[in-house]
């Protein structure tokens, strides 16, 4: 009861401070909007490409069997891929030269003995050679072709079973080969014709497939992150030692002050963030059902809470005001960079991509993009809840340690 009473007193004090500074608060919010919008526009101009220009992909047939020739002809003329891919048959030397000249995004090679391995039950693989100058597009092609290969491997068992029973029925070799080849064609048509193969990967790199929406959501996320940081420091005020000692005589603790600051920062942040979310969706012409709006609100709330807890923990750890401010600013900048809001995660080195799923900003931004850009109707809140709980536990431990250290 005493704890909440003291927290309420600090909240009341913060509200008084907010009323005094209410005229300057809009300027505080407009500054990051202008700066981040300019940076986002420059990145948009740099990364975005003409959506009418399809990705150039080469096909190299090193096996040169009847089956691989059929696959090459089918892939080369498939209308399912022509919407965003141009697939052309090339020799290996031609593919390597066009890759070096940056006219080719990637090339796919059917290796020698590919069909023989397929019929004998050996695990098949299709090498995909990407272009270092186009990592995002190369990764998209890799993911798309991996889907094709997975379906080919799954149909391999069916082909082998039919081949086995064809032998049991004592079909002659020519008839059996024709029968197996016909089944191979049917499985290939089924594999390539599945809409999911293209649709699952069509938005893998949102920065190039829908740059306006991607950078619009990204700019909004960066802006609200800076807002939270600035609001927290708006209510941060260094307490002189003699006043702090006097407050301790009345039973006031560091945890009570931090709790009040987190609560008021959360409320003020959401007061600006929620309307800005609606405004961003309207500007980008993104329509969401009410359930997804609630999911986004909960995701944003969890992210803001985790960010405030992280900043508060640093405040307890670092006593020097200038060094604390520098550390907190650097951490917020790192959180923004690793969120994938401005620079897509696909452009980062693999070791950073492995770490990013454990960062709150990336978790929140990834699900925000999934809901707003990919039309998902669900979200994973559990990882953010776990991280927020861990940061809260750390805050309790650090505040207790600091109270004991100052006694």
KAGI-V166343 format. One record per helix or strand of 3 or more residues. SS is the DSSP state (h for helix, s for strand). FROM is the first residue (numbers start at 1). TO is the last residue. Records with the same first field share a line. If there is no record, write none. Layout:
SS = FROM-TO + FROM-TO
This chain:
h = 2-20 + 22-47 + 66-77 + 92-100 + 114-120 + 132-168 + 173-193 + 195-202 + 206-209 + 211-234 + 241-249 + 254-283 + 290-317 + 321-337 + 345-347 + 350-356 + 360-372 + 382-405
s = 55-61 + 85-89 + 106-110 + 127-130
